[in-house]
């Protein structure tokens, strides 16, 4: 979270350093747009990392039990800090693809 804050502060500082000294409201994105874009990119990266962690837990579950989990709650033992939460308020779930369990979000 601190890294995201540092990124946002850096982006805001750079966005505020216009070279011409004149206002360029029509050609450059606003600071709010830049911040929202950075936030969306960070959320996407967290979501992808969470999906990879859940996929890893699915594989560990399969290795331990010989069967695929059918619900994310079955994987709680593989997450010491609790199951990951989606930064976009989505819900992680398990789907089957080519006969193998896989993490997904809706």
N, C-alpha and C positions, 0 to 999 in steps of 0.2 A: 504494500500500500504506500509506503514511503517512496519507493521508486516511481510509482505513478504520480505522486505529488510533485516530485522533483522534475519529472518529464513535463507535467502540465505547466509548472512555473517557468521552465526553460522555454517551452513553446510560446507562452504568453510574452516572455521577455523578448524573444526573437521577433515575434509578430509585431511588437510595438516599436521595433527599430526600423522605421521606414527610411529609405535612402534619400528621397527627394525633399522631404520636409513639408510636403503638401499632403492633404488628405486624399486617400485613394479608396473611397468607399465603394466605388463601382467595380473596381478590378480585383481587389484582394478580399479574401474571405475574412469575416469578422472574427474577433477573438473567441466569441462563443462558438462559432463553427469549428474553429481549430481545436478548442477544448473538447467539444462533443466528438469530433473525429478521433482525437487521442483516446478519449474514454471508450468509444466503441471498439477501437483497435485493441485496447488493453483488455476489455471484457471478452473479446473474441479469443485472445491468447489464453486467458484464464480458462475459458470454456474448453478449448482444445486440450489444454493440459489436464483438466479434470477428466475429460473423456479418456485420455490415455491412461490416467491413474486407475479409473474404473475398469478399463479393459485389462489392465495388469492384474487387478484384484479378481476379475472374472477368470483369468487364466490360473491364478493361484487356487481359487475355489475349485476349478475343474481338476487341477493336479491333486488336490487333497481329497475330493469326494468322488471323482470319476463321473460326475454329472454336471451339467451347466446350471447356473443359478437362473431362476425365473423372475426374481425381484431384486432390486438394488439393495434392499434392506438385508438380504442374506450376506452381503459383503462387509457389513459393519466391523467385523473382527479384523479386517485388513486395513482399517483406518483408525489410527490411535486418537486422532483429533475429531473423529466423527466423519460421516459421509460428506463429500464435497457438496457445496451448494452452488447453483448456477448464478453467475453475476447478473444475468439478464432475467432473473426470476423464473426461469424455465424449470422443468422437472426432468431429472435424469431417470432413464428407464433402461431395461434390457430388451433387446430385440434379437431375433435369430436371422443370421445371414449365412447361406450355404451350409446350414447344419451346425453353425457355431454361434454362441452367444456373443453379443457385441453391445457396447454402451451407446446410447443415443439420448437426445434431449428434445423435449417438445415444449 
